[in-house]
Amino acid sequence: MRRWVLAAVLAGIAHGVQAADLPDFPVLRGAYTDGLSLPPVNWQGAYIGGQFGYSSANMDFSKATTSLTNFVLQNLSFQGTVAQFTVLGKSSPTSTSFGGFVGYNAQWDDVILGVEANYNRMSNLTGSSTNTLPFIAVPSQCLVPPPGDTDQCSVRVAATASAKITDLLTLRGRAGWVIDNFLPYMFGGLAIGRADISRSVTVTERDNFFDGGGVFLGTALTNFSKAEAANVYTYGYTAGLGLEALLTGNVFARGEYEYVKFMTTKNIDINLNTVRLGLGYKF
């Protein structure tokens, strides 16, 4: 009897040694699913949210009054010369903003493609420039002097311009990549801005008259002025990068950087750089 018990024990030990020497196949170890990745977080569907931002604008007013100058000096011999003067400079205003967004994500495994409408109200994004050039001689006679006399002509230009961006709407397409609970994304699309723009220019023509012998006879001053103010819509494009993080349930936070370039409006070039933080809910 002892022999049979001893033989059974030895056989069991030998079997355990052989099993330990086998390759570590999951099917043998009972851990087939240990090496598989978890399914990606679900970002599919519609979402909505609110946001707060900080914007820095670059406004170039150097040609802001060109069209006004051409209008007030039309048909005058020095119109083309004066219209090319660079009177005004640049401005870099800053402003906070608040707004909201709504969009839809389509998801394929880790890839996200979506569309979004994004609105922001600016608190006080206003830039301006004011300047007066000294009298500058123009290469022509402004007025026709009496026979035998000469006219030395010069002009002075005083100008002012301002632009206030009040509202910004962007219509974006976006693409992202799911990394656990995080969604980095990039976007691009159409930008529509609403702005209050005002411009004014005054061109003063100075004519100094001399007789044939070079004796000064007198000066004539003539002013040409025009001003306008308007609420306008301006169009351009937007592009940027962002990151969303799923906080709990369907609530997510986001941070993003956005660049907006508007087309030239009223001879003013404007672009915006904005950083934002937002909180959203996906359905």
C-alpha atoms as a printed R data frame, in Angstrom:
    type eleno elety resid chain resno       x       y       z
1   ATOM     1    CA   MET     A     1   0.000   0.000   0.000
2   ATOM     2    CA   ARG     A     2   2.824   2.377   0.850
3   ATOM     3    CA   ARG     A     3   4.332   1.751  -2.568
4   ATOM     4    CA   TRP     A     4   1.138   2.880  -4.324
5   ATOM     5    CA   VAL     A     5   0.874   6.075  -2.229
6   ATOM     6    CA   LEU     A     6   4.538   6.959  -2.829
7   ATOM     7    CA   ALA     A     7   4.128   6.367  -6.573
8   ATOM     8    CA   ALA     A     8   1.085   8.673  -6.710
9   ATOM     9    CA   VAL     A     9   2.947  11.459  -4.882
10  ATOM    10    CA   LEU     A    10   5.958  11.225  -7.187
11  ATOM    11    CA   ALA     A    11   3.720  11.286 -10.252
12  ATOM    12    CA   GLY     A    12   1.991  14.461  -8.983
13  ATOM    13    CA   ILE     A    13   5.331  16.207  -8.414
14  ATOM    14    CA   ALA     A    14   6.557  15.297 -11.882
15  ATOM    15    CA   HIS     A    15   3.367  16.647 -13.473
16  ATOM    16    CA   GLY     A    16   3.733  19.987 -11.585
17  ATOM    17    CA   VAL     A    17   7.325  20.352 -12.775
18  ATOM    18    CA   GLN     A    18   6.317  19.751 -16.386
19  ATOM    19    CA   ALA     A    19   3.505  22.340 -16.166
20  ATOM    20    CA   ALA     A    20   5.878  24.904 -14.695
21  ATOM    21    CA   ASP     A    21   8.211  24.450 -17.658
22  ATOM    22    CA   LEU     A    22   5.501  25.113 -20.248
23  ATOM    23    CA   PRO     A    23   5.427  28.533 -22.083
24  ATOM    24    CA   ASP     A    24   3.238  31.156 -20.394
25  ATOM    25    CA   PHE     A    25   0.311  30.928 -22.827
26  ATOM    26    CA   PRO     A    26  -2.748  32.875 -21.621
27  ATOM    27    CA   VAL     A    27  -5.025  29.999 -22.521
28  ATOM    28    CA   LEU     A    28  -3.087  27.805 -20.105
29  ATOM    29    CA   ARG     A    29  -2.851  30.409 -17.350
30  ATOM    30    CA   GLY     A    30  -6.471  31.584 -17.497
31  ATOM    31    CA   ALA     A    31  -5.536  35.262 -18.244
32  ATOM    32    CA   TYR     A    32  -6.396  35.628 -21.913
33  ATOM    33    CA   THR     A    33  -7.881  39.148 -21.561
34  ATOM    34    CA   ASP     A    34  -5.095  40.605 -19.402
35  ATOM    35    CA   GLY     A    35  -3.155  41.987 -22.404
36  ATOM    36    CA   LEU     A    36  -6.096  43.643 -24.173
37  ATOM    37    CA   SER     A    37  -6.556  47.445 -23.921
38  ATOM    38    CA   LEU     A    38  -9.741  48.892 -22.508
39  ATOM    39    CA   PRO     A    39 -12.235  50.397 -24.976
40  ATOM    40    CA   PRO     A    40 -11.767  54.180 -25.577
41  ATOM    41    CA   VAL     A    41 -13.838  56.675 -23.610
42  ATOM    42    CA   ASN     A    42 -17.045  57.546 -25.431
43  ATOM    43    CA   TRP     A    43 -17.003  61.148 -26.784
44  ATOM    44    CA   GLN     A    44 -19.671  60.448 -29.395
45  ATOM    45    CA   GLY     A    45 -22.659  62.789 -29.590
46  ATOM    46    CA   ALA     A    46 -23.775  66.347 -28.987
47  ATOM    47    CA   TYR     A    47 -22.326  68.653 -26.332
48  ATOM    48    CA   ILE     A    48 -22.801  72.172 -24.963
49  ATOM    49    CA   GLY     A    49 -20.896  74.455 -22.615
50  ATOM    50    CA   GLY     A    50 -19.799  77.887 -21.419
51  ATOM    51    CA   GLN     A    51 -16.399  79.575 -21.418
52  ATOM    52    CA   PHE     A    52 -14.255  82.513 -20.317
53  ATOM    53    CA   GLY     A    53 -11.348  83.941 -22.309
54  ATOM    54    CA   TYR     A    54  -8.603  86.537 -22.592
55  ATOM    55    CA   SER     A    55  -7.823  88.124 -25.979
56  ATOM    56    CA   SER     A    56  -5.004  90.229 -27.352
57  ATOM    57    CA   ALA     A    57  -5.627  92.034 -30.645
58  ATOM    58    CA   ASN     A    58  -3.325  93.522 -33.252
59  ATOM    59    CA   MET     A    59  -4.944  96.430 -35.093
60  ATOM    60    CA   ASP     A    60  -3.112  98.146 -37.946
61  ATOM    61    CA   PHE     A    61  -4.515 101.618 -38.684
62  ATOM    62    CA   SER     A    62  -1.715 102.733 -41.018
63  ATOM    63    CA   LYS     A    63  -4.087 102.863 -44.028
64  ATOM    64    CA   ALA     A    64  -7.310 103.428 -42.103
65  ATOM    65    CA   THR     A    65  -8.053 106.834 -43.638
66  ATOM    66    CA   THR     A    66  -6.858 106.157 -47.202
67  ATOM    67    CA   SER     A    67 -10.356 105.885 -48.668
68  ATOM    68    CA   LEU     A    68 -11.495 109.019 -46.805
69  ATOM    69    CA   THR     A    69  -8.492 110.947 -48.103
70  ATOM    70    CA   ASN     A    70  -9.183 109.847 -51.669
71  ATOM    71    CA   PHE     A    71 -12.793 110.969 -51.282
72  ATOM    72    CA   VAL     A    72 -12.113 114.484 -49.973
73  ATOM    73    CA   LEU     A    73  -9.263 115.109 -52.453
74  ATOM    74    CA   GLN     A    74 -10.863 113.606 -55.537
75  ATOM    75    CA   ASN     A    75  -9.913 115.302 -58.783
76  ATOM    76    CA   LEU     A    76  -7.153 117.355 -57.097
77  ATOM    77    CA   SER     A    77  -3.635 117.123 -58.506
78  ATOM    78    CA   PHE     A    78  -2.076 115.915 -55.229
79  ATOM    79    CA   GLN     A    79  -4.728 113.303 -54.379
80  ATOM    80    CA   GLY     A    80  -2.587 110.269 -55.229
81  ATOM    81    CA   THR     A    81   0.433 111.599 -53.336
82  ATOM    82    CA   VAL     A    82  -1.399 112.404 -50.102
83  ATOM    83    CA   ALA     A    83  -3.438 109.188 -50.121
84  ATOM    84    CA   GLN     A    84  -0.178 107.220 -49.810
85  ATOM    85    CA   PHE     A    85   0.893 108.997 -46.610
86  ATOM    86    CA   THR     A    86   1.140 106.723 -43.560
87  ATOM    87    CA   VAL     A    87  -0.583 108.812 -40.915
88  ATOM    88    CA   LEU     A    88  -1.688 106.392 -38.205
89  ATOM    89    CA   GLY     A    89   0.008 103.517 -36.398
90  ATOM    90    CA   LYS     A    90  -0.861 100.254 -34.680
91  ATOM    91    CA   SER     A    91  -2.664  99.340 -31.481
92  ATOM    92    CA   SER     A    92  -2.613  96.187 -29.315
93  ATOM    93    CA   PRO     A    93  -5.647  96.211 -27.003
94  ATOM    94    CA   THR     A    94  -6.590  93.353 -24.672
95  ATOM    95    CA   SER     A    95  -9.911  92.210 -23.294
96  ATOM    96    CA   THR     A    96 -11.684  89.454 -21.412
97  ATOM    97    CA   SER     A    97 -14.638  87.652 -22.956
98  ATOM    98    CA   PHE     A    98 -17.379  85.199 -22.095
99  ATOM    99    CA   GLY     A    99 -19.598  82.981 -24.191
100 ATOM   100    CA   GLY     A   100 -20.660  79.474 -25.057
101 ATOM   101    CA   PHE     A   101 -20.264  76.618 -27.506
102 ATOM   102    CA   VAL     A   102 -22.344  73.801 -28.963
103 ATOM   103    CA   GLY     A   103 -21.169  70.952 -31.157
104 ATOM   104    CA   TYR     A   104 -21.278  67.333 -32.205
105 ATOM   105    CA   ASN     A   105 -18.592  64.618 -32.142
106 ATOM   106    CA   ALA     A   106 -18.438  61.549 -34.365
107 ATOM   107    CA   GLN     A   107 -16.088  58.841 -33.040
108 ATOM   108    CA   TRP     A   108 -14.231  55.981 -34.734
109 ATOM   109    CA   ASP     A   109 -12.221  54.095 -32.113
110 ATOM   110    CA   ASP     A   110  -9.749  56.750 -30.891
111 ATOM   111    CA   VAL     A   111 -10.436  59.261 -33.703
112 ATOM   112    CA   ILE     A   112 -12.832  62.181 -33.234
113 ATOM   113    CA   LEU     A   113 -14.215  64.366 -36.028
114 ATOM   114    CA   GLY     A   114 -16.722  67.084 -35.216
115 ATOM   115    CA   VAL     A   115 -18.323  70.435 -35.891
116 ATOM   116    CA   GLU     A   116 -18.834  73.310 -33.459
117 ATOM   117    CA   ALA     A   117 -20.355  76.786 -33.222
118 ATOM   118    CA   ASN     A   118 -18.551  79.047 -30.752
119 ATOM   119    CA   TYR     A   119 -19.737  82.509 -29.596
120 ATOM   120    CA   ASN     A   120 -17.915  85.092 -27.466
121 ATOM   121    CA   ARG     A   121 -18.849  88.547 -26.211
122 ATOM   122    CA   MET     A   122 -15.896  90.913 -25.721
123 ATOM   123    CA   SER     A   123 -15.899  93.137 -22.654
124 ATOM   124    CA   ASN     A   124 -13.841  96.037 -24.111
125 ATOM   125    CA   LEU     A   125 -11.610  95.108 -27.034
126 ATOM   126    CA   THR     A   126 -10.970  98.636 -28.346
127 ATOM   127    CA   GLY     A   127  -7.958 100.003 -30.205
128 ATOM   128    CA   SER     A   128  -7.329 103.465 -31.625
129 ATOM   129    CA   SER     A   129  -4.724 105.715 -33.212
130 ATOM   130    CA   THR     A   130  -4.522 109.488 -33.607
131 ATOM   131    CA   ASN     A   131  -1.841 111.534 -35.350
132 ATOM   132    CA   THR     A   132  -1.149 114.755 -37.247
133 ATOM   133    CA   LEU     A   133   1.544 115.008 -39.880
134 ATOM   134    CA   PRO     A   134   3.362 118.336 -40.312
135 ATOM   135    CA   PHE     A   135   3.045 120.277 -43.574
136 ATOM   136    CA   ILE     A   136   4.656 118.293 -46.381
137 ATOM   137    CA   ALA     A   137   5.444 119.821 -49.780
138 ATOM   138    CA   VAL     A   138   3.705 118.231 -52.752
139 ATOM   139    CA   PRO     A   139   5.303 118.192 -56.215
140 ATOM   140    CA   SER     A   140   2.655 120.290 -57.932
141 ATOM   141    CA   GLN     A   141   0.908 123.638 -57.761
142 ATOM   142    CA   CYS     A   142  -2.283 123.229 -55.750
143 ATOM   143    CA   LEU     A   143  -3.914 126.427 -56.931
144 ATOM   144    CA   VAL     A   144  -3.379 128.276 -60.179
145 ATOM   145    CA   PRO     A   145  -1.688 131.608 -59.273
146 ATOM   146    CA   PRO     A   146  -2.085 134.865 -61.231
147 ATOM   147    CA   PRO     A   147   0.113 135.174 -64.334
148 ATOM   148    CA   GLY     A   148   3.752 135.687 -63.392
149 ATOM   149    CA   ASP     A   149   3.265 134.464 -59.796
150 ATOM   150    CA   THR     A   150   4.157 131.077 -58.323
151 ATOM   151    CA   ASP     A   151   2.491 128.816 -55.779
152 ATOM   152    CA   GLN     A   152   4.398 126.695 -53.259
153 ATOM   153    CA   CYS     A   153   1.976 124.074 -52.032
154 ATOM   154    CA   SER     A   154   2.098 121.808 -48.996
155 ATOM   155    CA   VAL     A   155  -0.448 119.745 -47.092
156 ATOM   156    CA   ARG     A   156  -0.983 118.692 -43.481
157 ATOM   157    CA   VAL     A   157  -2.966 115.573 -42.584
158 ATOM   158    CA   ALA     A   158  -4.710 114.989 -39.250
159 ATOM   159    CA   ALA     A   159  -6.409 111.637 -38.757
160 ATOM   160    CA   THR     A   160  -7.968 109.411 -36.132
161 ATOM   161    CA   ALA     A   161  -9.405 105.886 -36.206
162 ATOM   162    CA   SER     A   162 -10.745 103.378 -33.702
163 ATOM   163    CA   ALA     A   163 -12.145  99.856 -33.781
164 ATOM   164    CA   LYS     A   164 -14.057  97.987 -31.083
165 ATOM   165    CA   ILE     A   165 -14.721  94.268 -31.527
166 ATOM   166    CA   THR     A   166 -17.933  93.487 -29.665
167 ATOM   167    CA   ASP     A   167 -18.903  89.957 -30.765
168 ATOM   168    CA   LEU     A   168 -17.132  86.953 -32.268
169 ATOM   169    CA   LEU     A   169 -18.752  83.872 -33.795
170 ATOM   170    CA   THR     A   170 -16.733  80.977 -35.197
171 ATOM   171    CA   LEU     A   171 -17.998  77.954 -37.151
172 ATOM   172    CA   ARG     A   172 -15.399  75.209 -36.844
173 ATOM   173    CA   GLY     A   173 -14.518  71.769 -38.005
174 ATOM   174    CA   ARG     A   174 -12.324  69.869 -35.572
175 ATOM   175    CA   ALA     A   175 -10.331  66.655 -35.235
176 ATOM   176    CA   GLY     A   176  -9.100  64.957 -32.080
177 ATOM   177    CA   TRP     A   177  -7.526  61.811 -30.636
178 ATOM   178    CA   VAL     A   178  -8.833  60.072 -27.512
179 ATOM   179    CA   ILE     A   179  -6.195  59.366 -24.833
180 ATOM   180    CA   ASP     A   180  -7.969  57.784 -21.859
181 ATOM   181    CA   ASN     A   181 -10.097  60.618 -20.393
182 ATOM   182    CA   PHE     A   182  -8.320  63.302 -22.448
183 ATOM   183    CA   LEU     A   183  -9.133  64.626 -25.908
184 ATOM   184    CA   PRO     A   184  -6.486  66.823 -27.573
185 ATOM   185    CA   TYR     A   185  -7.886  68.477 -30.703
186 ATOM   186    CA   MET     A   186  -7.226  70.992 -33.439
187 ATOM   187    CA   PHE     A   187  -9.759  73.115 -35.302
188 ATOM   188    CA   GLY     A   188 -10.245  75.559 -38.142
189 ATOM   189    CA   GLY     A   189 -13.072  77.379 -39.872
190 ATOM   190    CA   LEU     A   190 -14.935  80.617 -40.508
191 ATOM   191    CA   ALA     A   191 -14.880  83.637 -38.172
192 ATOM   192    CA   ILE     A   192 -17.497  86.402 -38.111
193 ATOM   193    CA   GLY     A   193 -16.934  89.525 -36.022
194 ATOM   194    CA   ARG     A   194 -19.085  92.554 -35.240
195 ATOM   195    CA   ALA     A   195 -17.257  95.838 -34.717
196 ATOM   196    CA   ASP     A   196 -17.840  99.552 -34.122
197 ATOM   197    CA   ILE     A   197 -15.452 101.487 -36.378
198 ATOM   198    CA   SER     A   198 -14.955 105.238 -36.576
199 ATOM   199    CA   ARG     A   199 -12.572 107.214 -38.806
200 ATOM   200    CA   SER     A   200 -11.907 110.859 -39.591
201 ATOM   201    CA   VAL     A   201  -9.412 112.831 -41.652
202 ATOM   202    CA   THR     A   202  -8.704 116.516 -42.202
203 ATOM   203    CA   VAL     A   203  -6.351 117.597 -44.987
204 ATOM   204    CA   THR     A   204  -5.187 121.212 -44.800
205 ATOM   205    CA   GLU     A   205  -3.829 122.660 -48.026
206 ATOM   206    CA   ARG     A   206  -1.425 125.574 -47.634
207 ATOM   207    CA   ASP     A   207  -0.579 127.736 -50.650
208 ATOM   208    CA   ASN     A   208   2.252 130.281 -50.374
209 ATOM   209    CA   PHE     A   209   2.208 132.770 -53.251
210 ATOM   210    CA   PHE     A   210   5.232 134.640 -54.613
211 ATOM   211    CA   ASP     A   211   5.477 137.189 -57.423
212 ATOM   212    CA   GLY     A   212   7.876 136.932 -60.319
213 ATOM   213    CA   GLY     A   213  10.643 138.522 -58.253
214 ATOM   214    CA   GLY     A   214  10.281 136.049 -55.400
215 ATOM   215    CA   VAL     A   215   8.466 138.438 -53.067
216 ATOM   216    CA   PHE     A   216   6.069 136.687 -50.703
217 ATOM   217    CA   LEU     A   217   2.502 137.708 -51.421
218 ATOM   218    CA   GLY     A   218   0.498 135.727 -48.842
219 ATOM   219    CA   THR     A   219  -0.881 132.364 -47.749
220 ATOM   220    CA   ALA     A   220  -4.180 130.611 -48.426
221 ATOM   221    CA   LEU     A   221  -5.411 127.720 -46.260
222 ATOM   222    CA   THR     A   222  -8.080 125.282 -47.392
223 ATOM   223    CA   ASN     A   223  -9.468 122.387 -45.308
224 ATOM   224    CA   PHE     A   224 -10.935 119.127 -46.616
225 ATOM   225    CA   SER     A   225 -12.588 116.911 -43.988
226 ATOM   226    CA   LYS     A   226 -14.621 113.736 -43.718
227 ATOM   227    CA   ALA     A   227 -15.657 111.531 -40.793
228 ATOM   228    CA   GLU     A   228 -17.709 108.364 -40.514
229 ATOM   229    CA   ALA     A   229 -18.784 105.850 -37.890
230 ATOM   230    CA   ALA     A   230 -20.414 102.480 -38.522
231 ATOM   231    CA   ASN     A   231 -21.279  99.156 -36.966
232 ATOM   232    CA   VAL     A   232 -19.981  96.533 -39.379
233 ATOM   233    CA   TYR     A   233 -19.585  92.777 -39.768
234 ATOM   234    CA   THR     A   234 -16.163  91.500 -40.706
235 ATOM   235    CA   TYR     A   235 -15.203  88.026 -41.884
236 ATOM   236    CA   GLY     A   236 -12.110  85.890 -41.675
237 ATOM   237    CA   TYR     A   237 -10.784  82.528 -40.567
238 ATOM   238    CA   THR     A   238  -9.973  80.803 -37.290
239 ATOM   239    CA   ALA     A   239  -7.474  78.091 -36.313
240 ATOM   240    CA   GLY     A   240  -6.250  76.681 -33.036
241 ATOM   241    CA   LEU     A   241  -5.523  73.849 -30.605
242 ATOM   242    CA   GLY     A   242  -7.268  72.620 -27.487
243 ATOM   243    CA   LEU     A   243  -7.500  69.910 -24.834
244 ATOM   244    CA   GLU     A   244 -10.612  68.480 -23.175
245 ATOM   245    CA   ALA     A   245 -10.632  66.331 -20.044
246 ATOM   246    CA   LEU     A   246 -13.554  64.228 -18.852
247 ATOM   247    CA   LEU     A   247 -14.068  65.091 -15.179
248 ATOM   248    CA   THR     A   248 -16.968  62.908 -14.097
249 ATOM   249    CA   GLY     A   249 -19.934  61.353 -15.817
250 ATOM   250    CA   ASN     A   250 -20.627  63.525 -18.872
251 ATOM   251    CA   VAL     A   251 -18.992  66.719 -17.575
252 ATOM   252    CA   PHE     A   252 -15.733  67.855 -19.187
253 ATOM   253    CA   ALA     A   253 -13.349  70.817 -18.924
254 ATOM   254    CA   ARG     A   254 -11.471  72.376 -21.807
255 ATOM   255    CA   GLY     A   255  -8.637  74.789 -22.485
256 ATOM   256    CA   GLU     A   256  -7.745  76.146 -25.902
257 ATOM   257    CA   TYR     A   257  -5.764  78.662 -27.944
258 ATOM   258    CA   GLU     A   258  -7.397  80.383 -30.924
259 ATOM   259    CA   TYR     A   259  -6.061  82.625 -33.697
260 ATOM   260    CA   VAL     A   260  -8.482  84.731 -35.750
261 ATOM   261    CA   LYS     A   261  -7.538  86.784 -38.831
262 ATOM   262    CA   PHE     A   262 -10.135  89.158 -40.267
263 ATOM   263    CA   MET     A   263 -10.141  90.484 -43.795
264 ATOM   264    CA   THR     A   264  -9.292  94.173 -44.167
265 ATOM   265    CA   THR     A   265 -12.325  96.205 -43.103
266 ATOM   266    CA   LYS     A   266 -12.558  99.979 -43.586
267 ATOM   267    CA   ASN     A   267  -8.830  99.857 -44.459
268 ATOM   268    CA   ILE     A   268  -8.058  98.370 -40.998
269 ATOM   269    CA   ASP     A   269  -6.284  95.027 -40.492
270 ATOM   270    CA   ILE     A   270  -7.233  93.098 -37.326
271 ATOM   271    CA   ASN     A   271  -6.207  89.752 -35.870
272 ATOM   272    CA   LEU     A   272  -6.848  88.163 -32.460
273 ATOM   273    CA   ASN     A   273  -4.982  85.757 -30.191
274 ATOM   274    CA   THR     A   274  -7.151  84.195 -27.479
275 ATOM   275    CA   VAL     A   275  -6.792  81.662 -24.659
276 ATOM   276    CA   ARG     A   276  -9.941  80.189 -23.083
277 ATOM   277    CA   LEU     A   277 -11.138  77.912 -20.320
278 ATOM   278    CA   GLY     A   278 -14.517  76.226 -20.513
279 ATOM   279    CA   LEU     A   279 -16.819  73.700 -18.896
280 ATOM   280    CA   GLY     A   280 -19.154  71.503 -20.903
281 ATOM   281    CA   TYR     A   281 -21.659  68.647 -20.821
282 ATOM   282    CA   LYS     A   282 -21.865  65.880 -23.416
283 ATOM   283    CA   PHE     A   283 -25.175  64.158 -23.996
